[in-house]
C-alpha cells in the first residue's frame, strides 16, 4: 500500500471535518441573514401590509393620530387614502380639493396639512390645506410665500417648516418658510444652503435635517448633501452626507434616527435604506427594500415604518405597495 493510499483515511476525515465546519458556518450565516433582513445587507426586517387601494406615485404621506394618510399623485388622484396599521385596513376620507402631485404633507395636533406641489401639469402651487378627520373636510389656509413643487416639510414645536423645492422659474428655490397654525401666518427663515427638490426633510430633537434630493428636477444630478437647521440660531450647518446620492426619496424618524428610503436615477430606482444618527453624525446601512421605488411616502407608527406607494421604475410608473420596515 502506497503512502498516498495509507494517508487517504486521514485525508477523508480531514475533508469531512472541514465540510462539517463549512456547513455550520453556512447555517450561521443563513441565520444571520434571516435576522438581518431580506437582503442580508444591514439590519432590519421587512414585511407586507395590505396594499393601497389605488396605485400611485409622487404622493405625500403623513401620520395623524396613529393612522397614515396618503394624498395626491402623478395620475391626478383626488381620493384620500387612509391606512390603519392596527387593523391593516384602508379606508377613504374626503377628496382633496384639486389634483396635485409632488406635494408635502405633515401631521400636527390631530390634523393633516398638505402644502404646495404641482397643479395644472407642472405649475408650482402655494396652496396650503388642512384636513379634519372628525369631519372629513378640507379647509384652505394662508398660502406659502413661495409657490413650489417637489418640496419637503416637517414639524418642530407646533410649527411647519417648508424647505426648498422647484419654484415658478422651474429652478430650485432656496426658500425656507415656517407656518404657525395658531396665527395662520408664514414667516421667512434662513435660506437653505443647497437649494434642491425631491429631497427629504425630518425633525429630530428640535432640529431640522434636509437630506438628499436633486438639482432643478434633474435626477442625473442627485445629491447626498445633509444639512441641519437650528431654529434657535436660525442657522444651517453641514452634516455627514448620505452614503448614496439619490432623490425622489422618503424619510421617517424612529428610535433617534432618520431612515431614508428609495429614490431614482437614470440607471433605475433605489432600494437603499440608510439611517442617520445626529448624535454621532454617522450613517448606517439597513436591509434593502423589497420593492425599489421613488415618489413614495413613509411614516412611523408603533415602532415600525410603513413605506407606501411609489414608482418601481424611473418616471411615471406607480404602485400600491405597502411594505413595513422594523429596524
HELIX and SHEET records of a PDB file:
HELIX    1   1 UNK A    3  UNK A    6  1                                   4    
HELIX    2   2 UNK A    8  UNK A   36  1                                  29    
SHEET    1   A 4 UNK A  45  UNK A  48  0                                        
SHEET    2   A 4 UNK A 322  UNK A 326 -1                                        
SHEET    3   A 4 UNK A 304  UNK A 308 -1                                        
SHEET    4   A 4 UNK A 297  UNK A 301 -1                                        
SHEET    1   B 4 UNK A  60  UNK A  64  0                                        
SHEET    2   B 4 UNK A  67  UNK A  71 -1                                        
SHEET    3   B 4 UNK A  80  UNK A  84 -1                                        
SHEET    4   B 4 UNK A  89  UNK A  93 -1                                        
SHEET    1   C 4 UNK A 104  UNK A 108  0                                        
SHEET    2   C 4 UNK A 111  UNK A 115 -1                                        
SHEET    3   C 4 UNK A 128  UNK A 132 -1                                        
SHEET    4   C 4 UNK A 137  UNK A 140 -1                                        
SHEET    1   D 2 UNK A 118  UNK A 119  0                                        
SHEET    2   D 2 UNK A 123  UNK A 124 -1                                        
SHEET    1   E 4 UNK A 152  UNK A 156  0                                        
SHEET    2   E 4 UNK A 159  UNK A 163 -1                                        
SHEET    3   E 4 UNK A 176  UNK A 180 -1                                        
SHEET    4   E 4 UNK A 185  UNK A 188 -1                                        
SHEET    1   F 4 UNK A 200  UNK A 204  0                                        
SHEET    2   F 4 UNK A 207  UNK A 211 -1                                        
SHEET    3   F 4 UNK A 226  UNK A 230 -1                                        
SHEET    4   F 4 UNK A 235  UNK A 238 -1                                        
SHEET    1   G 2 UNK A 214  UNK A 215  0                                        
SHEET    2   G 2 UNK A 218  UNK A 222 -1                                        
SHEET    1   H 4 UNK A 250  UNK A 254  0                                        
SHEET    2   H 4 UNK A 257  UNK A 261 -1                                        
SHEET    3   H 4 UNK A 273  UNK A 277 -1                                        
SHEET    4   H 4 UNK A 282  UNK A 286 -1                                        
SHEET    1   I 2 UNK A 264  UNK A 265  0                                        
SHEET    2   I 2 UNK A 268  UNK A 269 -1                                        
END                                                                             
